[in-house]
Amino acid sequence: MNRELLGGDVWLASGNALSPTGDSWHFEPNPERPHSNDVGDSVAKARAYVTAYPDRDGGAPYFELVVQ
């Protein structure tokens, strides 16, 4: 079964530690649309957020995903 990406949080890796950035995104499924449409739209939103996320000095971003 394909799953929707409901959103996620961003963590910053620096040295041996991860710390939350406070950045996140979310996707609201539409119960009146076919599930397959929401799956595609949620993946597209997650991909756009991750690829547009700005570089941060001092660490690499890690993306935590919430999946339904």
A tleap script that builds the chain and sets N, CA, C and O, in Angstrom:
source leaprc.protein.ff14SB
mol = sequence {
  NMET ASN ARG GLU LEU LEU GLY GLY ASP VAL
  TRP LEU ALA SER GLY ASN ALA LEU SER PRO
  THR GLY ASP SER TRP HIE PHE GLU PRO ASN
  PRO GLU ARG PRO HIE SER ASN ASP VAL GLY
  ASP SER VAL ALA LYS ALA ARG ALA TYR VAL
  THR ALA TYR PRO ASP ARG ASP GLY GLY ALA
  PRO TYR PHE GLU LEU VAL VAL CGLN
}
set mol.1.N position { 0.837 -1.181 0.000 }
set mol.1.CA position { 0.000 0.000 0.000 }
set mol.1.C position { 0.885 1.248 0.000 }
set mol.1.O position { 1.879 1.314 0.724 }
set mol.2.N position { 0.520 2.217 -0.804 }
set mol.2.CA position { 1.226 3.501 -0.818 }
set mol.2.C position { 0.778 4.339 0.367 }
set mol.2.O position { -0.394 4.321 0.740 }
set mol.3.N position { 1.690 5.053 0.941 }
set mol.3.CA position { 1.399 5.840 2.139 }
set mol.3.C position { 1.622 7.321 1.886 }
set mol.3.O position { 2.470 7.715 1.085 }
set mol.4.N position { 0.845 8.128 2.586 }
set mol.4.CA position { 0.980 9.581 2.494 }
set mol.4.C position { 2.080 10.060 3.435 }
set mol.4.O position { 2.266 9.528 4.529 }
set mol.5.N position { 2.796 11.072 2.981 }
set mol.5.CA position { 3.768 11.756 3.845 }
set mol.5.C position { 3.037 12.946 4.452 }
set mol.5.O position { 2.770 13.934 3.767 }
set mol.6.N position { 2.719 12.850 5.726 }
set mol.6.CA position { 1.914 13.885 6.367 }
set mol.6.C position { 2.716 15.107 6.776 }
set mol.6.O position { 2.137 16.132 7.135 }
set mol.7.N position { 4.028 15.017 6.729 }
set mol.7.CA position { 4.869 16.146 7.086 }
set mol.7.C position { 6.161 15.675 7.691 }
set mol.7.O position { 6.546 14.514 7.548 }
set mol.8.N position { 6.824 16.577 8.365 }
set mol.8.CA position { 8.073 16.204 8.987 }
set mol.8.C position { 8.734 17.369 9.693 }
set mol.8.O position { 8.302 18.518 9.602 }
set mol.9.N position { 9.786 17.032 10.393 }
set mol.9.CA position { 10.591 17.999 11.124 }
set mol.9.C position { 12.016 17.957 10.597 }
set mol.9.O position { 12.434 16.984 9.970 }
set mol.10.N position { 12.748 19.022 10.858 }
set mol.10.CA position { 14.134 19.109 10.411 }
set mol.10.C position { 15.044 19.136 11.635 }
set mol.10.O position { 14.809 19.872 12.593 }
set mol.11.N position { 16.080 18.320 11.575 }
set mol.11.CA position { 17.111 18.260 12.610 }
set mol.11.C position { 18.433 18.660 11.977 }
set mol.11.O position { 18.643 18.451 10.782 }
set mol.12.N position { 19.322 19.231 12.772 }
set mol.12.CA position { 20.631 19.644 12.283 }
set mol.12.C position { 21.706 18.809 12.964 }
set mol.12.O position { 21.793 18.766 14.192 }
set mol.13.N position { 22.528 18.142 12.145 }
set mol.13.CA position { 23.626 17.330 12.665 }
set mol.13.C position { 24.874 18.184 12.727 }
set mol.13.O position { 25.294 18.786 11.738 }
set mol.14.N position { 25.450 18.220 13.906 }
set mol.14.CA position { 26.688 18.960 14.109 }
set mol.14.C position { 27.551 18.149 15.063 }
set mol.14.O position { 27.160 17.893 16.202 }
set mol.15.N position { 28.726 17.747 14.593 }
set mol.15.CA position { 29.557 16.867 15.404 }
set mol.15.C position { 28.868 15.530 15.573 }
set mol.15.O position { 28.488 14.895 14.589 }
set mol.16.N position { 28.707 15.102 16.802 }
set mol.16.CA position { 28.029 13.833 17.088 }
set mol.16.C position { 26.618 14.034 17.618 }
set mol.16.O position { 26.060 13.117 18.222 }
set mol.17.N position { 26.024 15.201 17.412 }
set mol.17.CA position { 24.717 15.495 17.986 }
set mol.17.C position { 23.723 15.946 16.922 }
set mol.17.O position { 24.095 16.552 15.917 }
set mol.18.N position { 22.450 15.635 17.166 }
set mol.18.CA position { 21.347 16.148 16.368 }
set mol.18.C position { 20.567 17.121 17.239 }
set mol.18.O position { 20.307 16.849 18.411 }
set mol.19.N position { 20.200 18.241 16.666 }
set mol.19.CA position { 19.374 19.190 17.407 }
set mol.19.C position { 18.226 19.654 16.509 }
set mol.19.O position { 18.403 19.811 15.301 }
set mol.20.N position { 17.047 19.874 17.104 }
set mol.20.CA position { 15.907 20.322 16.297 }
set mol.20.C position { 16.117 21.750 15.818 }
set mol.20.O position { 16.671 22.584 16.534 }
set mol.21.N position { 15.668 22.019 14.600 }
set mol.21.CA position { 15.775 23.376 14.055 }
set mol.21.C position { 14.509 24.183 14.316 }
set mol.21.O position { 14.531 25.412 14.258 }
set mol.22.N position { 13.408 23.495 14.602 }
set mol.22.CA position { 12.117 24.169 14.738 }
set mol.22.C position { 11.405 24.309 13.407 }
set mol.22.O position { 10.290 24.828 13.352 }
set mol.23.N position { 12.038 23.850 12.330 }
set mol.23.CA position { 11.429 23.907 10.997 }
set mol.23.C position { 10.630 22.634 10.744 }
set mol.23.O position { 11.014 21.547 11.176 }
set mol.24.N position { 9.512 22.788 10.038 }
set mol.24.CA position { 8.687 21.621 9.710 }
set mol.24.C position { 7.737 21.966 8.566 }
set mol.24.O position { 7.630 23.123 8.160 }
set mol.25.N position { 7.063 20.964 8.063 }
set mol.25.CA position { 6.022 21.155 7.061 }
set mol.25.C position { 4.944 20.108 7.325 }
set mol.25.O position { 5.168 19.139 8.051 }
set mol.26.N position { 3.775 20.314 6.727 }
set mol.26.CA position { 2.701 19.322 6.892 }
set mol.26.C position { 1.844 19.257 5.637 }
set mol.26.O position { 1.837 20.171 4.812 }
set mol.27.N position { 1.133 18.163 5.523 }
set mol.27.CA position { 0.218 17.919 4.407 }
set mol.27.C position { -1.104 17.437 4.985 }
set mol.27.O position { -1.123 16.522 5.809 }
set mol.28.N position { -2.208 18.042 4.561 }
set mol.28.CA position { -3.539 17.635 5.002 }
set mol.28.C position { -4.200 16.790 3.911 }
set mol.28.O position { -4.529 17.312 2.846 }
set mol.29.N position { -4.400 15.489 4.161 }
set mol.29.CA position { -5.121 14.674 3.186 }
set mol.29.C position { -6.557 15.187 3.014 }
set mol.29.O position { -7.164 15.695 3.957 }
set mol.30.N position { -7.071 15.049 1.830 }
set mol.30.CA position { -8.444 15.461 1.534 }
set mol.30.C position { -9.311 14.203 1.478 }
set mol.30.O position { -9.162 13.402 0.555 }
set mol.31.N position { -10.211 14.013 2.444 }
set mol.31.CA position { -11.015 12.788 2.475 }
set mol.31.C position { -11.968 12.640 1.291 }
set mol.31.O position { -12.522 11.562 1.076 }
set mol.32.N position { -12.163 13.702 0.527 }
set mol.32.CA position { -13.070 13.640 -0.615 }
set mol.32.C position { -12.358 13.299 -1.924 }
set mol.32.O position { -12.995 13.209 -2.974 }
set mol.33.N position { -11.040 13.109 -1.862 }
set mol.33.CA position { -10.269 12.751 -3.055 }
set mol.33.C position { -9.789 11.318 -2.942 }
set mol.33.O position { -9.713 10.777 -1.839 }
set mol.34.N position { -9.466 10.697 -4.062 }
set mol.34.CA position { -8.882 9.353 -4.004 }
set mol.34.C position { -7.546 9.362 -3.255 }
set mol.34.O position { -6.761 10.303 -3.372 }
set mol.35.N position { -7.309 8.310 -2.495 }
set mol.35.CA position { -6.074 8.173 -1.713 }
set mol.35.C position { -4.841 8.324 -2.605 }
set mol.35.O position { -3.859 8.946 -2.200 }
set mol.36.N position { -4.883 7.766 -3.803 }
set mol.36.CA position { -3.714 7.820 -4.691 }
set mol.36.C position { -3.337 9.261 -5.043 }
set mol.36.O position { -2.156 9.557 -5.221 }
set mol.37.N position { -4.314 10.157 -5.147 }
set mol.37.CA position { -4.007 11.569 -5.418 }
set mol.37.C position { -3.270 12.196 -4.244 }
set mol.37.O position { -2.300 12.929 -4.431 }
set mol.38.N position { -3.740 11.900 -3.016 }
set mol.38.CA position { -3.079 12.449 -1.835 }
set mol.38.C position { -1.665 11.913 -1.692 }
set mol.38.O position { -0.769 12.649 -1.279 }
set mol.39.N position { -1.448 10.649 -2.024 }
set mol.39.CA position { -0.103 10.076 -1.941 }
set mol.39.C position { 0.842 10.860 -2.850 }
set mol.39.O position { 1.911 11.291 -2.418 }
set mol.40.N position { 0.453 11.039 -4.083 }
set mol.40.CA position { 1.296 11.776 -5.027 }
set mol.40.C position { 1.524 13.209 -4.620 }
set mol.40.O position { 2.642 13.716 -4.724 }
set mol.41.N position { 0.475 13.875 -4.156 }
set mol.41.CA position { 0.600 15.272 -3.746 }
set mol.41.C position { 1.467 15.414 -2.496 }
set mol.41.O position { 2.252 16.356 -2.384 }
set mol.42.N position { 1.323 14.473 -1.556 }
set mol.42.CA position { 2.117 14.563 -0.325 }
set mol.42.C position { 3.599 14.325 -0.606 }
set mol.42.O position { 4.458 14.968 -0.002 }
set mol.43.N position { 3.895 13.417 -1.506 }
set mol.43.CA position { 5.287 13.162 -1.886 }
set mol.43.C position { 5.869 14.391 -2.596 }
set mol.43.O position { 7.011 14.775 -2.343 }
set mol.44.N position { 5.089 14.997 -3.470 }
set mol.44.CA position { 5.555 16.187 -4.183 }
set mol.44.C position { 5.834 17.337 -3.208 }
set mol.44.O position { 6.828 18.048 -3.357 }
set mol.45.N position { 4.960 17.521 -2.212 }
set mol.45.CA position { 5.173 18.593 -1.237 }
set mol.45.C position { 6.421 18.333 -0.407 }
set mol.45.O position { 7.210 19.248 -0.170 }
set mol.46.N position { 6.608 17.095 0.038 }
set mol.46.CA position { 7.799 16.748 0.823 }
set mol.46.C position { 9.065 16.952 -0.004 }
set mol.46.O position { 10.043 17.519 0.484 }
set mol.47.N position { 9.048 16.496 -1.242 }
set mol.47.CA position { 10.218 16.648 -2.113 }
set mol.47.C position { 10.553 18.121 -2.321 }
set mol.47.O position { 11.721 18.505 -2.262 }
set mol.48.N position { 9.538 18.947 -2.563 }
set mol.48.CA position { 9.765 20.375 -2.778 }
set mol.48.C position { 10.345 21.029 -1.529 }
set mol.48.O position { 11.235 21.874 -1.627 }
set mol.49.N position { 9.848 20.646 -0.358 }
set mol.49.CA position { 10.352 21.234 0.894 }
set mol.49.C position { 11.816 20.852 1.111 }
set mol.49.O position { 12.646 21.705 1.427 }
set mol.50.N position { 12.123 19.575 0.942 }
set mol.50.CA position { 13.489 19.094 1.192 }
set mol.50.C position { 14.471 19.712 0.204 }
set mol.50.O position { 15.547 20.155 0.605 }
set mol.51.N position { 14.124 19.749 -1.064 }
set mol.51.CA position { 15.061 20.277 -2.062 }
set mol.51.C position { 15.238 21.791 -1.940 }
set mol.51.O position { 16.287 22.312 -2.319 }
set mol.52.N position { 14.239 22.508 -1.422 }
set mol.52.CA position { 14.344 23.962 -1.276 }
set mol.52.C position { 14.932 24.372 0.072 }
set mol.52.O position { 15.179 25.555 0.307 }
set mol.53.N position { 15.160 23.393 0.964 }
set mol.53.CA position { 15.650 23.733 2.297 }
set mol.53.C position { 17.029 24.371 2.176 }
set mol.53.O position { 17.907 23.822 1.511 }
set mol.54.N position { 17.229 25.531 2.814 }
set mol.54.CA position { 18.505 26.239 2.652 }
set mol.54.C position { 19.659 25.534 3.359 }
set mol.54.O position { 19.467 24.848 4.363 }
set mol.55.N position { 20.855 25.717 2.818 }
set mol.55.CA position { 22.061 25.211 3.477 }
set mol.55.C position { 22.229 25.931 4.808 }
set mol.55.O position { 21.943 27.121 4.938 }
set mol.56.N position { 22.694 25.185 5.775 }
set mol.56.CA position { 22.941 25.762 7.103 }
set mol.56.C position { 24.427 25.667 7.406 }
set mol.56.O position { 25.037 24.610 7.241 }
set mol.57.N position { 24.997 26.758 7.842 }
set mol.57.CA position { 26.391 26.716 8.291 }
set mol.57.C position { 26.452 25.922 9.587 }
set mol.57.O position { 25.603 26.081 10.464 }
set mol.58.N position { 27.440 25.084 9.698 }
set mol.58.CA position { 27.647 24.382 10.954 }
set mol.58.C position { 26.921 23.071 11.100 }
set mol.58.O position { 26.915 22.507 12.194 }
set mol.59.N position { 26.300 22.547 10.036 }
set mol.59.CA position { 25.644 21.259 10.179 }
set mol.59.C position { 24.888 20.834 8.940 }
set mol.59.O position { 24.616 21.631 8.041 }
set mol.60.N position { 24.558 19.560 8.920 }
set mol.60.CA position { 23.800 18.999 7.803 }
set mol.60.C position { 22.366 18.725 8.252 }
set mol.60.O position { 22.157 18.191 9.341 }
set mol.61.N position { 21.377 19.083 7.433 }
set mol.61.CA position { 19.991 18.829 7.822 }
set mol.61.C position { 19.613 17.353 7.643 }
set mol.61.O position { 20.020 16.692 6.687 }
set mol.62.N position { 18.827 16.874 8.589 }
set mol.62.CA position { 18.213 15.548 8.516 }
set mol.62.C position { 16.710 15.755 8.599 }
set mol.62.O position { 16.227 16.562 9.393 }
set mol.63.N position { 15.980 15.022 7.777 }
set mol.63.CA position { 14.537 15.210 7.684 }
set mol.63.C position { 13.815 14.009 8.272 }
set mol.63.O position { 13.980 12.883 7.804 }
set mol.64.N position { 13.019 14.256 9.292 }
set mol.64.CA position { 12.187 13.238 9.929 }
set mol.64.C position { 10.828 13.270 9.240 }
set mol.64.O position { 10.205 14.328 9.146 }
set mol.65.N position { 10.363 12.120 8.759 }
set mol.65.CA position { 9.102 12.052 8.023 }
set mol.65.C position { 8.012 11.414 8.867 }
set mol.65.O position { 8.248 10.438 9.579 }
set mol.66.N position { 6.806 11.983 8.778 }
set mol.66.CA position { 5.629 11.389 9.420 }
set mol.66.C position { 4.803 10.769 8.302 }
set mol.66.O position { 4.356 11.453 7.382 }
set mol.67.N position { 4.609 9.457 8.403 }
set mol.67.CA position { 3.956 8.692 7.337 }
set mol.67.C position { 2.655 8.103 7.858 }
set mol.67.O position { 2.578 7.647 8.999 }
set mol.68.N position { 1.636 8.118 7.010 }
set mol.68.CA position { 0.361 7.477 7.361 }
set mol.68.C position { 0.092 6.353 6.391 }
set mol.68.O position { -0.930 5.675 6.499 }
savepdb mol mol.pdb
quit
